Amino acid sequence: AGHLRLLVPDNPAALLVVDLVQGQVRGRRTLALAGPSDESIRTLLVESDSTVLVGTSRRLLRCHTNGSVTETLAWFAPAKVVALQAVDEHTLLVATDTAGIFFFDKRGKKATGTLQWKSGGTVRPFRRPIERMTLTPDGTVWVSVQGEGVYFTNLRKPKFRTALQPRNGTGMGGSFVRGLCRDSRGRMWVLTRGGVWVLNADFEPLPGFDAYRGAGRPPGGEPLDIHCDDQDQIWVCTNAGLFCLRDSGGRFERVSAPGLRMEGVSRVAPLPGGRHLLVASFADGLFVVDPQAAEFRRRSLPGWDSGGYSMTYTAPSGRVWLHHQQTRLLGCRWTGSTLQEEWEVPFGSLITGLAESPGGDSLWIASDAGLHLLLLQPDTPRLQPVPQLAHAGLAGLLLDAAGRLWLSSNKGLWRYDPPSGELLQYDEADGLQGLEFNFWAAEAPFPGCFVFGGVSGLNFFNPLELEARTPPARPVITSILLNDVLPPGPFTRTEATAPSAIRALHLPYRYNTLSVHFAALEFSQPAACRFRYRMEGLDEDWVEAGTHNFARYPNLREGRYRFLVDATNSDGRWSGRPAVLELSVAPPWWRTPLFYLGCLLLVGTLAYGAYRIRIAQIRKEAAFKLRQAETQTAILRLQMNPHFLFNSMNSINSYLLKKDVATASDYLGRFARLMRKILKFAAKDYISVSEEIEILEEYLRTEMMRFEKKFEFEFDLDENLDPDEVLLPTMLLQPFVENAVWHGLTRKEGMGRIRIRFGIDNGQLVCEVEDNGVGRARAQAGGKKHESRALDITRSRLQLLEERHGKPAELQIEDLMKDGQPAGTRVRVRLPLL
């Protein structure tokens, strides 16, 4: 207690140690660093009470403060160590000025990796002119770069480990991973465009195998697949053929056979039983190799020698699946000498991965057109797509012990859980070598390890132990706007002015539009954070905002509200601790008690005014009914022309004088029926279209008898019109039909024709009476007088109809012409649709 030790650089290559006790100097000494003369101290990190780590312009040292030992941990020259931070008890983060930032294992005294960043679409080491570095308790690294600003990342975000990235000196070809296999000694054999790497169980390159990336590499052609058999022989497929490495100290030998072109060998897989290998070729079809024979012998399979096989997969159930010419997927059984086809399913996309379900009753298919599930039903297999990945360009597929699918693609890595439908996507921020992975480069070399190869190396991980360690987000409010501008006053009851520190707002009603910006304060991958917000008192549930960090509530009513905003971290986990803003809005002046009293007085005044208006309306309605009664009386007088009655009586008398009793009786019967219908409907204001037709048809048939069938008539109804439901004023068309008979057809030579049409146009009922008579110009004077009287009464009825229903009603009369001569008359009446 009360003891303090100060460590101060005394000169470029010495460290001054000062001991203080109760504020008094009790001792001081200088530790000289034995090293090059131009070496200088750049940074310090206290390791324990007795040791300090020193970063210099050339190396990393451990110094004992008693001065007894100075130990060099690692050399970084020509780069300078500019900052040190402790990740855990055994791991350091070492920042250099030009070589990047390294993870350093103090026990092994070696760098175990570097911090990466994405630049120009490629993941590469973060090599910038670093000035300072800080590591916060939540794992966020902050780096100051000269002339550029501050960079940040979070050490807990990565979930996947990488190997063979270009930073290891592999070059792009040596990082372009096409396949991987594992031998019985636990060594990983990785096929790349730059040759074959041999790695240990930690995916670190083993010494002594560099030749397989040089002169001893499989010669020529694009590498496609690699496989290790039970004898630890390594088989490599390329566009140039099939090659085998019998022992780890030998060379790759080409496998040849008479009569086969040995080109485009795509895949190699073990056949059930373990003795033979099935090799697929674009050129030679399928053939079998016995790896235990003294000399390799390739045997073609009868019926399977056509080319175009791009995929082979031996399932745990013993089935062998083949993809042929990118048109069909074949399921087969190995009989010991040949393949026997059991299933054939059309499939027109490039298959990049297959995985059979544990029960063997279904098959997962990854392709460049998405993910599909093949249900192996007894009669006919059924193929169904997975909607979430229907159009994803997939590159590889592995199925873990929990039944989840791991899928590589050209957009990173996906994890799909079939029972729940949950789909998670991982990208470079999670530690991937890049977003783009290679076709077929997916392998589970041993239990608890999945490997996916890409264009910039490979990723390996345990699918059952993969966990999200990213710190939770800390949602905060970063900006508050009122009426879309900065607040003109504090509107708070505290002195807080920073938006993140404001806990409550008390607003006058004129500032009742609230706009809020917010942030997640999560520094692993901020662009992937999602938000949701809720205004209690207004929103019934959370509003999902996605990655948008803005909310706006216009025209809030008076009252109390509570605004909450929550955020996820980059792994999609909600913080559960939303930022909160209490809000109260004062009522406007028009919702105060004094205003309500004024409104009460106004309502009383308006009620009295409404009473006076209602009395006036009653009087107006009484006058309207009187006019309507007068009009109806005129209609009754008009409904039957006296000429019609007189002529009808004469006709009956004429039939009797001629002793044509039957015709006279028929005529009299029709006349009586017509009169009964007229009297029946005359008391109604409105009748249906079908009833109007009934009256008009009876009238026209009566007139046809008297005129000895000199004319004919027809009714035309629109198919959209229901004649029993649509109404019109009673006997509105009878005067026009009568005019058509008496003034249009009586003086016409030849057969007359009357056409009566009912239709609907623009929401109106349209009624037309059209004849092919002599026209109005030749009508007799008496007829004109009657026609004028009929028109006046009809217009009066239409005006009353328009006033009652508030919809237009109109009458149109059109003279029809043919070759310049009158050819009839058309009367059109437009009525509201009742």
Beta strands, then each sheet from edge to edge (+ up, - down):
strand 1: 3-11
strand 2: 14-21
strand 3: 24-32
strand 4: 41-46
strand 5: 51-56
strand 6: 59-64
strand 7: 70-75
strand 8: 81-86
strand 9: 91-96
strand 10: 101-105
strand 11: 110-114
strand 12: 116-119
strand 13: 122-125
strand 14: 130-135
strand 15: 140-145
strand 16: 149-154
strand 17: 161-163
strand 18: 177-182
strand 19: 188-192
strand 20: 195-199
strand 21: 223-228
strand 22: 234-238
strand 23: 241-245
strand 24: 252-255
strand 25: 265-270
strand 26: 277-281
strand 27: 285-289
strand 28: 298-300
strand 29: 309-314
strand 30: 319-324
strand 31: 328-334
strand 32: 339-346
strand 33: 351-356
strand 34: 362-367
strand 35: 370-375
strand 36: 382-385
strand 37: 394-399
strand 38: 405-409
strand 39: 412-417
strand 40: 422-426
strand 41: 437-446
strand 42: 449-454
strand 43: 457-461
strand 44: 476-482
strand 45: 504-507
strand 46: 514-519
strand 47: 531-536
strand 48: 543-546
strand 49: 550-553
strand 50: 559-567
strand 51: 579-585
strand 52: 686-688
strand 53: 711-717
strand 54: 727-729
strand 55: 752-761
strand 56: 764-771
strand 57: 810-818
strand 58: 821-832
sheet 1: 1+ 2- 3+
sheet 2: 4+ 5- 6+ 7-
sheet 3: 8+ 9- 10+ 11-
sheet 4: 12+ 13-
sheet 5: 14+ 15- 16+
sheet 6: 17+ 43- 42+ 41-
sheet 7: 18+ 19- 20+
sheet 8: 21+ 22- 23+ 24-
sheet 9: 25+ 26- 27+ 28-
sheet 10: 29+ 30- 31+ 32-
sheet 11: 33+ 34- 35+ 36-
sheet 12: 37+ 38- 39+ 40-
sheet 13: 44+ 46- 49+
sheet 14: 45+ 51+ 50- 47+ 48-
sheet 15: 52+ 54-
sheet 16: 53+ 55+ 56- 58+ 57-
end
